[in-house]
Amino acid sequence: MTSLVSLPQELVDMIFNDLTPADLGKVRLLSQDHNARFKGLFRYLIFQNLRIDLRSSCVERLIQFGEKCELASQLQNITVRPRQGEELKALQITPLLTKAFMGLPDIRKIEIDVAYGTGGFGYWKPVIDAVIRSKSKTVEAVSGPRCGIQMSKFKFSALQMKGYQTTFANLKTLDLTLAVQCERADLAEQFWSFIEKIGNNVEDLTVRTTRTSRNTPTPNAHGGYLPKEFNLPKLKALKLVDVAVTPMDLKKLLKNVATEAIVISQCWMRNPKEDWFEVVKHLRYGNFDKIKELRLALSGHYGSDNYDLPNLVIESKGDWRNEGNNCKVTLRSGLSKQYVTHKNLWHEIGATFETDWFWDSLTNSKWTSLRTTRWKRLQTAYETHRSAMAKLGYGYASDIDTYKAAIVQEQYDRTVREIKAEVDSDCEEVE
């Protein structure tokens, strides 16, 4: 009978892939041979990941661990997080973490875990500065903080940028959350310029925003938010959430035809109907034949003064060129349900160069139906009402014309009643 001890490493990895450290510890207790065979794997699982509070006592223990423990070389993934009321001040974080990181020769991933507030940069930069000062060259992934970093903060001197580029020369995964109200073209270009300078080897990029304003951003002089020249030559996976982009920007981001995963959700387009069609055409005719995951969640929230697209989700898994691989197309139906159909996206894009024909065919003409547009029309009515009331001074003026305000309110109430009273004109099955 074959023993676990005698199995090749590939099979051991498959068997133990889902075991917890506690379970693996029990395997070590089976015999001296099992202990000798799996001791290294056990230590790897135990010490590979570390979460550390930004308190002086915690960082001091990490420094001692790096100086005195032979297992320090196995620590690869570090998550740092503030401890409310006890955390280190910004000026204290960098020198202490620098000393700690100098004793950890194989740091692969840094995560800054700050979930709430507006001070994300106040933690992100001191931690990143500590990595730079420790002269570490092994970091392959940086993520956080979830609370967001103000886009205006990504302005660095030439000397600082040299430090970033040298330290993160091996960076493969970058995940950043931005705190924005409405993208200023110059600040957006500054941010994306930073991404390009440290992203020469980045394969997996995620950028999301915690947006606080629904004002429409204005592109820069060359019609986008990215620099005029931009390239991430090794990018294989792109995820954008609630980011202002143009088709030109996405073409710059998606220059690498070896891209395998594209996830774009709730992003801003000035002319959604035409712009998103231009994007999917670029994917089809730009030889993106390696795509295995494609998800476009198009939001009807934007451009409410000129109805373009409803809330629409396009999802494709596997080889999207394969004739038998139909993507899932989901639209909002009524107020709470969904209309779902399945189409071969590759074929649908190739069948026409007419924008409306494409959306008609992809959605079985549901994208303009009353059922699909109901939520959007309610939202448009609300935004029109809010704008009209604001012009009358509602909420901040003491001498508001109550008669005109009552008329505006009645118009809004009537519109909402009429929309909600609509009877669905079809009997399609919905999910």
Number of C-alpha atoms within 10 A of each C-alpha: 3 6 7 16 14 11 11 9 11 8 11 14 12 9 11 13 9 10 11 12 16 10 12 18 17 11 17 17 11 10 10 9 14 17 18 11 16 18 15 12 15 20 15 17 15 15 16 19 16 13 14 17 18 23 21 17 11 12 21 15 13 21 22 14 16 21 15 10 11 9 14 21 16 19 22 20 20 19 17 23 19 18 13 10 7 11 15 20 15 15 10 14 22 23 16 20 25 22 21 22 23 19 20 21 18 19 25 20 21 21 20 23 21 21 14 11 10 14 15 23 22 15 24 22 18 20 23 21 20 21 27 21 18 21 16 20 18 18 21 19 21 23 19 24 24 22 21 25 25 20 22 16 13 17 14 12 8 9 8 12 15 14 18 19 17 14 22 26 19 19 23 23 20 21 17 17 22 24 23 19 17 17 22 17 20 15 19 24 20 20 21 17 20 17 19 19 17 23 26 19 18 24 19 21 23 17 16 22 23 18 15 10 11 12 11 15 18 15 20 17 10 10 16 20 27 29 21 15 8 17 19 21 18 19 25 21 21 20 17 20 18 18 23 24 21 24 22 18 18 16 17 17 18 24 18 18 17 17 21 21 19 20 17 21 18 21 20 21 21 18 16 23 18 16 17 18 18 18 16 16 16 17 19 17 12 14 12 18 16 16 22 15 17 20 19 21 19 24 21 22 18 25 19 16 10 10 18 18 25 26 20 21 19 21 18 22 15 16 18 24 18 12 12 10 17 21 21 18 22 20 25 25 26 21 14 8 14 17 20 20 17 17 20 19 24 21 15 14 23 12 12 13 12 11 15 15 13 19 19 13 16 22 19 13 13 20 24 16 15 19 24 24 23 21 22 24 19 19 16 20 20 16 15 16 18 15 13 16 18 15 10 17 15 17 9 9 10 8 9 16 12 11 9 13 19 12 11 18 16 13 14 18 14 12 16 16 12 10 16 14 9 12 10 14 9 9 6 10 11 14 11
